[in-house]
Amino acid sequence: MIVVVGAGAAGLMAALFAARQGGNVVLLESTKNGGKKILISGGGRCNILPSRHEPKRFVTASSKHSLKNILRGWPLNEQRAFFEHELAQQLHLEEETGKLFPSSNRASDVRNGLVQAVEAAGVKFWCSCGIVDIAAPRLSTDPWRVRLENGKTLDADRVVLATGGLSVPQTGSDGRGLGIAAKLGHTINPTYPALTPLLAGAAAHAEL
């Protein structure tokens, strides 16, 4: 079994492609229906993709080599084909920003398309199902153990942690996944507001 934690865009995509490769996939989501950050992206219109691929615009405190490999792993033209042909989301270019939006200008169409594709692939989609902890195998023959908020546990061959960062806690991105990843031994780079941050030390602006 493959357990994917978090049904945002990354989690939905991970679950979809794992299932298409023959995996027995369970997708866990703490909110009622998942994809809440998709719904608010692009002012509710969902800026799906950039129109041009510019790796130098992506910034990371981790390995730049790894980041480039990730970006090259799924070329932009293939990503666009996935949304347009497999999810039936025709895209249009917003010239001012260079971003691609669904022609309907409804983020809900994108979220619903991803959820429908996941369900059609045979993924077991468990909503309102938060996790408390993930325990790594002690031996190579042991399973991963995912402990749920309801007190139950799931044993898995593989776990994908796709819970997002700290940006919008009410959508499920509350930082819990970062804590679990750190406990499992991953290096967590310091987080900070990355989307047009306003940082001020002057007392007159502190409340802002």
C-alpha positions as CSV (number, residue, x, y, z in Angstrom):
1,M,0.0,0.0,0.0
2,I,1.1,3.6,-0.7
3,V,-0.2,6.2,1.6
4,V,-0.3,9.8,0.4
5,V,-0.8,12.4,3.1
6,G,-2.4,15.7,1.9
7,A,-4.8,16.2,-1.0
8,G,-3.6,19.5,-2.3
9,A,-2.3,19.8,-5.8
10,A,0.9,17.8,-5.0
11,G,-0.9,15.1,-3.1
12,L,-3.6,14.6,-5.7
13,M,-1.0,14.4,-8.5
14,A,1.2,12.0,-6.4
15,A,-1.8,9.7,-5.7
16,L,-2.9,9.8,-9.4
17,F,0.4,8.8,-10.9
18,A,1.1,6.2,-8.2
19,A,-2.2,4.6,-8.9
20,R,-1.7,4.7,-12.6
21,Q,1.6,2.8,-12.0
22,G,-0.4,0.0,-10.3
23,G,-0.1,1.1,-6.7
24,N,-2.8,0.4,-4.1
25,V,-3.1,4.0,-3.0
26,V,-4.9,5.6,0.0
27,L,-5.0,9.4,0.0
28,L,-5.5,11.0,3.4
29,E,-6.9,14.6,3.7
30,S,-7.5,16.5,6.9
31,T,-10.2,18.8,5.4
32,K,-13.7,17.8,4.2
33,N,-12.8,17.7,0.5
34,G,-9.2,18.6,-0.2
35,G,-7.7,21.0,-2.8
36,K,-8.6,24.1,-0.8
37,K,-5.4,26.0,-1.8
38,I,-6.3,25.2,-5.5
39,L,-9.6,27.0,-4.9
40,I,-8.0,30.2,-3.7
41,S,-5.1,30.3,-6.1
42,G,-5.0,33.0,-8.7
43,G,-7.7,34.9,-7.0
44,G,-10.1,32.0,-7.4
45,R,-9.2,31.5,-11.0
46,C,-6.2,29.1,-10.5
47,N,-3.0,30.1,-12.3
48,I,-2.2,26.5,-13.4
49,L,1.1,27.0,-15.2
50,P,3.6,29.6,-16.4
51,S,3.6,30.1,-20.1
52,R,7.4,29.9,-20.2
53,H,9.8,27.6,-18.5
54,E,12.5,29.7,-16.7
55,P,14.4,27.6,-14.1
56,K,16.5,30.6,-13.0
57,R,13.3,32.2,-11.6
58,F,12.9,29.3,-9.1
59,V,14.7,29.9,-5.8
60,T,15.7,27.2,-3.3
61,A,17.9,26.9,-0.2
62,S,18.4,23.3,-1.1
63,S,20.3,21.8,-4.0
64,K,20.0,23.8,-7.1
65,H,21.0,20.7,-9.1
66,S,18.1,18.7,-7.7
67,L,15.7,21.6,-8.4
68,K,16.7,21.7,-12.0
69,N,16.3,18.0,-12.4
70,I,12.8,18.2,-10.9
71,L,11.8,21.0,-13.4
72,R,13.3,19.1,-16.3
73,G,11.6,15.8,-15.2
74,W,8.2,16.9,-16.5
75,P,8.6,19.4,-19.4
76,L,6.1,22.3,-19.5
77,N,4.6,21.2,-22.8
78,E,3.8,17.8,-21.2
79,Q,2.3,19.4,-18.2
80,R,0.0,21.5,-20.4
81,A,-1.0,18.5,-22.4
82,F,-1.9,16.7,-19.1
83,F,-4.3,19.5,-18.0
84,E,-5.8,20.1,-21.5
85,H,-6.2,16.6,-22.7
86,E,-6.4,14.4,-19.6
87,L,-8.3,16.8,-17.4
88,A,-10.1,18.6,-20.2
89,Q,-9.1,22.0,-18.9
90,Q,-8.6,24.3,-21.8
91,L,-6.0,26.9,-20.9
92,H,-5.7,30.6,-21.9
93,L,-2.8,32.9,-21.5
94,E,-3.0,36.1,-19.4
95,E,-0.6,38.3,-21.3
96,E,0.0,40.7,-18.4
97,T,1.3,38.0,-16.1
98,G,2.4,35.3,-18.5
99,K,0.3,32.7,-16.6
100,L,-2.0,30.1,-17.9
101,F,-5.5,29.9,-16.5
102,P,-8.4,27.6,-17.2
103,S,-10.6,29.1,-19.9
104,S,-13.6,28.9,-17.4
105,N,-11.6,31.1,-14.9
106,R,-12.9,28.8,-12.2
107,A,-10.4,27.2,-9.8
108,S,-13.1,24.7,-8.8
109,D,-13.0,23.1,-12.3
110,V,-9.3,22.3,-11.8
111,R,-9.8,20.9,-8.3
112,N,-12.8,18.9,-9.4
113,G,-10.9,17.6,-12.5
114,L,-8.0,16.3,-10.4
115,V,-10.3,14.7,-7.8
116,Q,-12.3,12.9,-10.5
117,A,-9.1,11.7,-12.1
118,V,-7.8,10.4,-8.8
119,E,-11.1,8.6,-8.0
120,A,-11.2,7.1,-11.6
121,A,-7.7,5.7,-11.1
122,G,-9.0,3.7,-8.1
123,V,-7.4,5.8,-5.3
124,K,-9.2,5.4,-1.9
125,F,-9.8,9.1,-0.9
126,W,-10.3,9.5,2.8
127,C,-11.4,13.1,3.7
128,S,-11.6,14.6,7.3
129,C,-8.8,12.2,8.1
130,G,-5.9,13.9,9.7
131,I,-2.7,12.3,10.8
132,V,-0.8,12.6,14.1
133,D,2.5,10.9,13.3
134,I,4.5,8.7,10.9
135,A,6.9,6.1,12.2
136,A,9.7,4.8,9.9
137,P,10.4,1.1,9.6
138,R,13.0,-0.2,12.0
139,L,13.9,-3.1,9.7
140,S,13.7,-3.4,5.9
141,T,10.8,-5.9,6.3
142,D,8.8,-3.6,8.5
143,P,6.1,-1.2,7.2
144,W,5.8,2.5,7.6
145,R,3.2,3.2,10.3
146,V,0.8,6.2,9.9
147,R,-1.1,7.1,13.0
148,L,-4.4,8.9,12.4
149,E,-6.3,11.4,14.6
150,N,-9.0,8.9,15.2
151,G,-6.6,6.6,17.0
152,K,-6.3,4.1,14.1
153,T,-3.1,3.3,12.3
154,L,-2.3,2.4,8.7
155,D,0.7,0.3,7.6
156,A,2.2,1.2,4.3
157,D,5.0,0.1,2.0
158,R,5.6,3.7,1.0
159,V,4.5,7.1,2.3
160,V,4.3,10.4,0.4
161,L,4.1,13.5,2.6
162,A,2.4,16.3,0.7
163,T,1.0,18.4,3.4
164,G,2.2,21.8,2.2
165,G,4.0,24.4,4.2
166,L,2.7,27.1,6.5
167,S,1.0,29.5,4.1
168,V,-2.7,29.0,4.7
169,P,-3.4,26.9,7.9
170,Q,-7.2,26.7,7.3
171,T,-6.6,24.8,4.1
172,G,-4.5,22.2,5.8
173,S,-1.1,23.8,5.3
174,D,-0.5,24.2,9.0
175,G,3.1,23.1,9.3
176,R,2.3,19.7,10.7
177,G,4.0,17.9,7.8
178,L,7.2,19.9,8.3
179,G,7.3,18.7,11.9
180,I,6.8,15.1,10.9
181,A,9.4,15.4,8.2
182,A,11.9,16.8,10.7
183,K,11.2,14.0,13.1
184,L,11.9,11.5,10.4
185,G,15.4,13.0,9.9
186,H,14.8,15.3,7.0
187,T,16.6,18.7,6.9
188,I,14.0,21.5,7.1
189,N,15.1,24.9,5.8
190,P,13.8,27.9,7.8
191,T,10.4,29.0,6.5
192,Y,9.5,32.6,5.6
193,P,6.8,34.4,3.7
194,A,7.7,34.1,0.0
195,L,4.8,35.7,-1.8
196,T,5.2,39.5,-1.7
197,P,6.2,39.7,1.9
198,L,6.0,42.9,3.9
199,L,8.7,42.9,6.6
200,A,9.1,45.9,8.9
201,G,10.8,46.5,12.2
202,A,9.6,50.1,12.8
203,A,7.2,50.4,15.7
204,A,4.8,52.5,13.6
205,H,4.2,49.6,11.2
206,A,4.5,46.7,13.6
207,E,0.8,46.0,13.7
208,L,0.7,45.7,9.9
